[in-house]
Amino acid sequence: MAQDASAEAEEGGAGEGEAGEGSARVSAPPSERSGRLVDTLARFEPALYALWSGACVLYAAVAFYGAMHRQTGGVWSAPLDDVFIHFDYARAAARGYPFQWTEGNGFSSGNTSIAYPFVLALGYLIGFRGLLLMEWAALVACMSVLGFLLVGGRILDRVGFWAKYLLPGVVLAVGALDWSLFSGMENAFHLATWALATGATLNLVEAAERLESPRVLRALGWRAGVAGALLYATRPESVVCIATLGMFAALAVMRARGGLRAGGRAAGATLLRVGIPGALAVVAQSIANRAFTGEWSANGAIAKLALNNPYMTATEKWDTYLFLLKYVIVRNTEHHFADAQPWGWIIPMLALVPLASRATRRFALLLWAQIVGWLLLVALNGQVRWQNERYTMPAVAWLLVLAAAGIALLVSRSWGAAREASARREGKAARIFWGVRVALGVALCAALWVHQLPRMRDQIWFFARASRNIRDQHLVAGSILKEMNVRRILVGDAGALIYAADRPGLDLIGLGGYHDLPFARAGVHGLGASLELVERIPPADRPDVMAIYPTWWGNLPAIFGKRLLGVPVVGNVICGGAEKVIYRADWSPLEQVALPFDLRRGEQIVDELDVADLLSERAHGYQHPHPQAGFVVFSVLPEPVVPGEDRFDAGRVIPGGLSESVRLRAPKGKGRLLARTVSAHPVTVEVRADAQVLGTLQFPGRSGWSEASLDLPPGLPETMALTLTPNGGEWADHHLWVLEGGDGEAPARERVRDERDGEPRRGSVEAPPGR
């Protein structure tokens, strides 16, 4: 510790350098007046820095929100539709439905930030209702950024008390970061929770260096851990921050206790105290997800991470990851940081400077570890390229803290001076070296300012225009739907529309969630899988309208909707399409208990696999060949038995020579396996039970639905492990049934009467497992 303090004094690192430099001047006792002045400045300096930081935050906020109000006519909006996803969850929580996207939909893991909606809910409860909730979000953002700057200032204090005054200007000078901080998303609040966890960790480190008692260290360690748990609850990628903060604190404790042998045990205990609350938060979230949704992962991770794509090969996933990792680095350095190359690289270069000073090296290593770890994690997210790269912005904020420290070190007179400075004089070389560093620092700052200013102007304009786009399309469409008094709205981009309509919704992407139906995972598999889940929803609870971008969803609106009206957006820079279209929904082709068209008189369904229905597949251990196979398709075609009715069914495309597998209950007596497909050409599918060939399914080829069956031999195990392999060409497996009993074909006319009268046929068939 003595060596560290000496080295910091030589470099001017923690403020001692400045005092040491002037030790000759202050060696004589100061006058009483000057002493009082110094004491007063020392007492009020933290408040002065807080005022300076607050003024800088307010200036930046006014620039962005003022531009927004000029374009929206004074109406609060937001530059991202996703902001209103937070608002949806916040309103539901305030109304007594926590963790729900909309009231009545049940628990949802679709909001990746667990904590932020509850902060917004507080504003809703105290009167910030409707679009005024964005005003509350703006207040939270300003206070959060201020908290971040206050804790960041503690790091720059290692250079000198004056150094931290550079921090607000440097952090808020990058337009893309400001855009995210003031957008209404959780970015600003995340930095506040980071500041809380980091500040608690710094308190722990300083206490360890003062050799405080174990009791004090234990208390501070648990405080840092609880703050880390809140940090994780705000953004799950923060596991990187918790891990690095824990290591930082543990190393400080070990160093203060005299090294690994003497302090290893205390360091390990410190690491556990900082890490355990966050780990418990991870486990608790996973258990809640599993209990309420059937998935260990959150909906956002399922929908956004390439790791969850069932069709990509390992090589494709790795290549995608490398592409996104390169993107997050290059996009910031060559676009957001400057309007021309190579000027954006000045920021990371400045951020490397604190590694050269003993006074700031430990803190620089801490922040660099978080920057690298964060970018490595968010590169897994396929959405990292969108929303103005907001997912990368925490790393950008930490990088700018280091850049501010780098600038401070460059212009600090004592850092890097010759050791002769301690002998009350500076050599000529040292003075020249300092002058060069100051000139370099000023030149770099000037270059950054010149090349960031156009980007700042662009970001302010983008913020305002995007906010106007959200107002003109999403909020207007939501207001129309509210006046229509609809029952439930199907959307493909949960957010402002549902918030403005204040009606229950169903999100096809899956972020919103609907009870335990896995819409997020179904969205990854394909639209047909999502429609299979809509089929499971009771008809009275299905959406009666759709408000979607028609270009996103193929023939969904053409088959299941009737156009009512469109809501356009002019000068679009952020919305997913030029027109949001509202359709009246028609789900009549869906049925909840699917019967084979070829069901014979007296025949009973023993078991059923509805292919592409993820819940049915899960219940039957279904496996399709993957990757690059098993793609989901769906058809809505005339039903062969009931004239004038269409029937929906989704399935998976199985290439010739590849196999799918499933576990189905076997009939107790005679029975058969029946399959449904759509194929214009003849298809033959071999069916095996373990190594035994049971026969083949022969489909003649036709334009509509086609069913084929094979008789099952007696003596099969109670649960059959079947493998189906198409020979020659591919086939689309839509449905499998195991049937038993029966005494012949049921006349089509009788089936029509039975079904329409609601008597024996559909009413007597027991719903099979998994449906």
C-alpha positions, -999 to +999 in steps of 0.1 A: +000+000+000+028+024+008+044+017-026+011+023-044+005+056-025+040+067-033+036+059-069+003+077-071+018+108-055+046+108-080+020+107-109-005+130-093-030+102-095-054+106-066-050+143-061-019+138-040+003+146-070-012+181-072-006+186-036+029+172-038+037+194-067+030+225-047+044+212-014+070+240-014+043+266-016+022+252+012+049+240+035+046+272+056+015+275+078-013+292+058-031+323+070-064+318+088-083+334+059-068+311+033-074+281+055-110+289+059-113+294+021-097+260+015-120+243+040-151+259+025-141+248-011-134+213+001-168+212+019-188+225-011-168+210-040-189+178-042-220+199-044-204+221-070-196+190-091-231+177-087-245+211-099-222+211-129-231+176-138-268+183-134-265+214-156-248+194-183-275+166-182-303+192-183-287+209-213-285+177-232-320+166-222-335+199-233-317+196-267-333+162-274-368+166-258-371+201-271-365+189-307-390+161-301-417+186-290-411+208-319-419+179-342-448+165-322-464+198-314-457+195-277-469+160-273-448+135-254-437+105-275-407+083-278-383+074-306-388+037-302-419+016-301-402-007-276-403+021-250-440+015-248-434-022-241-420-009-208-450+013-204-474-016-210-457-036-183-456-006-160-493+002-164-502-035-158-481-035-126-496-003-114-531-018-119-522-049-098-509-072-126-471-073-121-450-091-148-479-090-173-477-073-206-515-066-206-539-075-179-552-110-182-524-124-203-506-139-174-470-139-164-446-128-192-409-128-194-409-106-225-396-075-207-359-082-205-356-055-179-374-067-148-368-037-126-374-007-149-412-012-154-416-010-117-398+024-116-422+035-143-452+021-125-443+044-096-447+074-119-480+060-132-493+057-096-485+092-087-502+107-118-480+103-149-507+086-169-511+082-206-483+099-226-472+117-195-455+085-185-428+095-210-423+127-190-417+106-159-393+084-179-375+116-189-372+126-152-359+091-143-334+093-172-320+127-161-316+116-125-301+083-136-275+099-158-266+123-130-261+094-106-238+077-132-217+109-135-213+112-098-199+077-094-178+081-125-164+112-110-150+091-081-128+073-107-115+105-122-107+118-087-077+095-089-062+120-114-072+151-095-103+167-080-105+189-111-105+160-136-140+149-129-154+181-143-144+168-177-166+138-174-201+152-181-189+170-212-172+139-226-200+114-218-227+136-231-208+146-262-217+115-282-251+118-298-259+081-301-254+076-264-276+106-255-302+093-279-304+060-260-302+076-226-331+100-232-352+076-253-373+062-225-357+028-227-339+013-196-304+025-207-302+055-184-317+036-154-293+008-161-263+032-158-278+044-125-280+008-111-244+003-124-234+034-105-251+021-074-233-013-076-200+003-086-202+029-058-209+002-033-180-018-045-157+012-043-168+017-007-159-019+000-125-014-016-117+018+003-128+001+035-105-028+028-076-004+022-083+013+055-081-021+071-116-019+085-129-047+106-143-080+090-178-070+102-177-038+082-164-056+051-191-082+054-218-055+055-203-036+026-199-068+006-236-077+010-246-042+000-226-044-031-242-078-038-277-065-034-269-036-057-255-061-082-288-081-081-307-049-089-282-043-117-289-077-132-326-072-128-323-041-150-302-057-178-293-095-177-261-088-196-249-072-164-237-105-151-204-093-167-204-063-144-212-083-113-184-108-120-158-080-126-169-060-096-167-091-074-132-098-087-122-062-082-133-062-046-118-096-038-084-086-052-085-054-031-093-073+001-065-098-007-040-071-013-049-053+018-046-085+039-011-091+026-015-113-004-029-147-014-017-167+016-029-143+042-059-128+025-071-155+001-099-167+023-112-132+030-110-125-008-130-156-016-157-146+010-159-112-005-163-126-040-192-147-028-209-118-010-208-096-041-219-124-064-245-145-045-274-120-046-270-116-084-267-154-088-299-159-068-316-133-090-306-153-121-319-186-106-352-170-093-359-155-128-352-188-145-374-208-121-403-182-125-400-184-163-401-222-161-430-223-137-452-198-155-442-201-192-426-236-195-393-220-207-361-215-186-351-186-209-368-152-211-389-146-242-365-119-254-336-143-254-356-169-272-367-145-299-334-126-304-305-149-298-292-168-329-283-196-305-320-205-303-325-207-341-333-243-348-324-241-385-289-226-384-258-248-384-231-243-357-209-227-384-237-203-394-243-193-358-206-187-352-202-167-384-233-146-374-217-140-340-184-129-355-202-106-379-222-090-351-192-087-329-173-068-356-204-048-363-208-035-328-172-023-327-170-008-362-205+008-361-195+028-330-160+037-339-166+045-376-201+059-374-214+070-340-181+085-327-173+106-357-185+116-392-154+104-409-127+078-405-104+074-386-114+101-361-138+079-342-109+057-331-096+086-309-121+077-282-108+041-276-072+054-279-079+079-251-095+052-231-063+032-232-043+060-216-055+053-180-039+019-183-005+037-183-010+053-149-007+034-116-033+057-101-060+047-126-048+013-139-069-009-116-101+011-125-092+011-162-088-027-161-122-030-144-140-009-170-122-024-199-132-059-187-168-047-186-166-031-220-152-062-236-174-086-217-205-066-225-198-064-263-190-102-263-224-108-248-246-084-268-231-097-300-252-128-294-283-107-299-295-106-334-312-073-327-280-055-318-279-039-352-312-021-347-327+006-325-297+029-330-274+003-315-288+009-281-277-025-268-240-014-271-245+019-253-236+009-218-201-001-231-199+032-249-207+050-216-179+032-198-155+038-226-162+075-224-155+075-187-120+061-196-116+086-224-123+114-200-097+100-176-073+097-205-078+134-214-073+144-178-041+124-176-028+140-208-032+175-195-023+167-158+010+185-151+023+159-126+015+127-145+046+114-163+068+141-149+104+133-141+111+121-105+131+152-100+098+171-096+098+159-061+130+178-055+111+211-059+121+216-095+111+204-129+136+197-156+133+214-190+125+181-206+096+174-182+081+209-189+084+203-226+068+168-223+039+183-203+034+210-230+034+184-257+008+163-238-014+193-233-012+202-269-020+166-279-050+165-255-064+198-268-059+187-304-076+154-298-105+170-281-109+196-309-108+168-335-135+148-316-157+179-313-154+188-349-162+153-361-188+145-335-208+177-340-225+166-373-234+133-356-249+151-327-271+172-349-281+141-368-290+122-336-311+151-323-330+153-356-334+115-357-347+114-321-373+140-329-384+126-362-386+090-349-407+103-320-431+119-345-432+087-365-443+067-334-469+093-326-483+095-361-486+057-367-486+036-336-503+060-312-529+070-338-537+034-347-540+026-310-564+055-304-585+043-333-587+008-319-596+022-285-626+040-300-636+008-318-638-009-284-622-041-297-618-073-276-582-082-283-556-070-308-531-092-326-499-073-331-464-081-345-446-053-326-458-050-291-456-015-278-472+019-284-503+006-302-514-016-272-505+012-248-526+038-266-555+013-272-555+001-236-569-032-248-556-067-243-532-079-270-516-110-285-480-105-297-470-129-326-433-122-320-439-134-284-424-106-263-458-099-248-467-134-238-500-152-234-502-175-204-479-205-210-482-207-247-447-204-262-452-177-288-416-165-286-402-199-295-430-205-321-420-172-337-385-186-342-398-217-359-422-200-382-456-183-386-474-217-389-461-226-354-475-193-340-509-200-357-510-234-341-508-217-307-536-193-317-556-224-324-552-234-288-567-201-275-604-203-267-623-188-296-639-162-273-604-150-263-588-148-297-581-114-312-610-099-331-587-075-349-551-075-363-530-044-364-499-054-383-475-046-411-488-068-439-453-072-455-440-088-423-465-117-422-468-132-457-504-143-465-516-141-429-538-110-434-551-123-468-563-156-453-573-146-418-582-109-421-604-084-438-589-050-443-606-022-424-582+008-427-545+017-429-526+042-408-497+057-428-466+075-416-449+102-436-411+107-436-406+073-418-372+067-401-381+042-374-415+024-380-415-011-395-435-001-425-451+028-443-486+017-433-499+000-403-531-019-414-560-028-392-579-060-402-610-077-389-598-112-379-615-144-390-602-175-373-629-199-386-604-222-403-589-230-369-603-259-348-593-269-313-600-307-316-587-318-350-603-349-366-589-368-395-609-365-427-606-403-430-620-411-395-641-443-398-673-451-381-667-462-345-630-453-347-614-436-317-583-414-314-557-430-292-531-404-296-523-374-319-493-354-329-501-320-343-468-313-361-455-277-358-476-272-326-447-269-302-467-280-272-479-311-290-444-318-302-429-314-267-455-338-252-446-364-278-409-361-278-410-350-315-377-344-332-374-330-368-341-333-387-320-302-381-304-279-389-315-267-423-345-290-423-379-292-406-391-258-417-426-249-407-452-244-434-490-240-431-520-244-454-556-233-454-575-255-478-610-267-484-621-295-461-629-327-481-657-338-458-676-306-450-682-286-483-677-249-481-654-249-451-616-243-450-593-260-426-559-248-413-530-270-404-493-264-401-465-289-406-428-294-412-410-301-444-389-332-441-364-337-470-362-371-487-339-395-469-340-376-436-361-388-406-384-374-380-391-392-348-420-392-323-434-412-293-471-421-296-494-444-277-501-477-294-537-490-299-547-518-275-564-538-303-564-534-340-555-499-351-538-478-377-515-448-381-529-420-402-510-390-415-520-358-432-500-339-458-503-315-487-484-327-518-490-323-555-467-353-562-468-389-550-450-394-517-440-426-499-430-425-462-414-454-445-425-460-409-404-478-383-409-487-347-373-491-334-357-514-359-390-529-371-405-517-404-442-512-399-450-503-435-453-473-457-477-444-460-486-439-497-498-405-507-510-403-543-505-366-548-533-341-551-538-303-549-556-303-515-554-322-482-543-357-485-544-385-459-529-420-459-528-447-433-512-481-425-524-509-403-505-513-371-495-549-360-505-562-326-480-565-298-465-531-300-453-515-268-476-492-250-456-462-262-442-465-298-410-448-308-417-441-344-393-429-371-408-416-404-385-413-434-397-400-469-383-420-498-373-400-528-388-365-525-397-344-495-430-344-477-447-319-454-459-337-423-489-319-409-506-344-386-503-379-372-531-399-355-531-433-339-566-448-342-582-480-329-615-498-334-640-489-361-662-510-384-658-493-417-660-459-434-684-433-421-705-419-449-696-383-456-732-371-454-736-385-419-704-369-407-715-335-420-749-339-402-732-350-370-707-322-369-731-295-377-757-307-352-730-308-325-739-344-317-720-376-316-689-371-337-669-341-323-686-342-290-678-378-284-641-377-293-619-373-263-592-347-267-559-366-270-528-359-249-509-327-257-539-308-271 
